[in-house]
Amino acid sequence: MGTKMKAKLRMVYWKSDKFWLGKLVDHPEIMTQGETLKELEENMFDAYKLMLLDDVSGEHGIEEIILSV
């Protein structure tokens, strides 16, 4: 069973012509938008969970790899 996830996230956000846009300070690759600030926050948390594979189903495997560059 999944466990509840708690994370303190720092988000940079701004208003475009139509949407609120934001990205995470510590994970700038995670960006999203919302019609309201509340929707932006909800979408950001969903994007964060997806990027961390919080809800990986049993049919997916997880493996730790090491990259040498």
Secondary structure, DSSP 8 states (H G I E B T S, - for coil): ----------EEEEE-SS-EEEEESS-TT-EEEESSHHHHHHHHHHHHHHHTTTT--TTS---------
